């Protein structure tokens, strides 16, 4: 049902560098790369993620209560995404851990302040 998600940025190069690394952990690569927006995907038939300079020319702002969650293949990959994000300028919003039985998740904000999570919901929390 979801085709793609997009967040705004004030610095397209910085956002591109950040998400190249963080989404690279999940196997995503740039599928579109323009002066005002970048899109990452794993395969063309799965949802993608993008960042953009706001079309109206106003400053990018963070949505209160808005979050994008990236599906990881294991709890170890959740931690790898979180560690990569933290090493590349993210701020902590909740360290990796099991929140409900079988639901392992970590939260962080990118350098623009947008909130993200990496999660694994497979019952495999080892």
C-alpha positions in Angstrom: 0.0 0.0 0.0 2.8 2.5 0.8 4.8 3.5 -2.3 7.3 5.8 -0.7 7.9 8.2 2.1 9.7 11.5 2.0 11.2 13.9 4.5 12.5 17.4 4.0 16.1 18.5 4.4 17.9 21.8 4.4 21.1 20.2 3.0 20.6 17.6 0.2 24.2 16.6 0.1 24.5 16.0 3.9 21.2 14.1 3.8 22.3 12.0 0.8 25.6 11.1 2.5 23.8 10.2 5.8 21.2 8.0 4.1 23.6 6.4 1.7 25.3 4.9 4.8 22.3 4.2 7.0 20.1 2.7 4.3 23.1 0.9 2.8 23.0 -1.3 5.9 19.6 -2.5 4.7 20.8 -3.0 1.1 19.2 0.1 -0.3 20.8 2.2 -3.0 20.0 5.5 -4.7 17.4 4.8 -7.4 16.9 8.5 -8.3 19.3 11.3 -7.7 18.4 14.9 -8.6 19.4 18.4 -7.4 16.4 18.7 -5.2 15.6 15.1 -4.2 17.1 11.7 -3.7 15.3 8.3 -3.6 16.6 5.0 -2.2 15.2 1.6 -2.8 16.1 -2.1 -2.4 14.0 -3.2 -5.4 11.6 -1.4 -7.7 8.6 -3.3 -6.5 9.1 -2.4 -2.8 8.4 0.9 -1.0 11.2 3.5 -1.3 12.4 6.4 0.9 13.4 9.9 -0.2 14.6 13.2 1.0 13.9 16.6 -0.7 14.5 20.3 -0.5 11.0 21.6 0.0 9.4 22.6 -3.3 7.9 25.8 -1.9 11.4 27.1 -1.0 10.5 27.4 2.7 12.7 25.7 5.3 12.3 22.0 5.9 10.6 21.3 9.2 10.2 18.2 11.4 6.7 16.8 11.8 5.7 16.4 15.4 4.6 12.8 15.8 5.8 11.8 12.3 8.2 8.9 12.0 9.4 6.5 9.3 10.3 3.0 10.4 12.7 0.8 8.3 12.3 -2.9 8.4 15.4 -4.8 9.3 16.1 -8.5 8.8 17.2 -9.2 12.3 17.8 -7.6 15.7 21.5 -7.5 14.9 20.7 -5.5 11.7 18.5 -3.1 13.8 21.6 -2.4 16.0 23.8 -2.0 12.9 21.4 0.6 11.4 21.2 2.4 14.7 25.0 2.3 15.2 25.6 3.5 11.7 23.1 6.4 12.2 24.7 7.4 15.4 28.2 7.3 13.9 27.1 9.6 11.1 25.5 12.4 13.0 22.2 11.1 14.3 20.8 11.7 17.8 19.5 9.0 20.0 15.7 8.6 20.5 15.8 5.1 22.0 18.6 2.6 22.0 18.0 -0.8 20.4 16.0 -3.2 22.5 12.9 -5.4 22.7 9.8 -3.3 23.4 7.2 -6.1 23.1 7.8 -9.8 22.7 9.4 -10.4 19.3 9.4 -6.6 18.5 13.0 -5.3 18.5 13.4 -1.6 17.7 15.8 1.4 17.9 14.9 5.1 17.4 17.1 8.0 16.1 16.8 11.4 14.5 18.8 12.3 11.3 20.9 15.5 11.2 17.8 17.5 10.1 15.8 16.3 13.2 13.5 13.9 11.4 12.6 10.8 13.5 13.3 7.3 12.3 13.2 3.7 13.6 14.8 0.5 12.6 12.8 -2.6 13.7 12.5 -6.3 13.4 9.3 -8.1 14.1 10.0 -11.8 13.6 10.0 -13.3 17.0 13.8 -13.7 16.7 15.2 -11.4 19.3 18.5 -13.2 20.0 
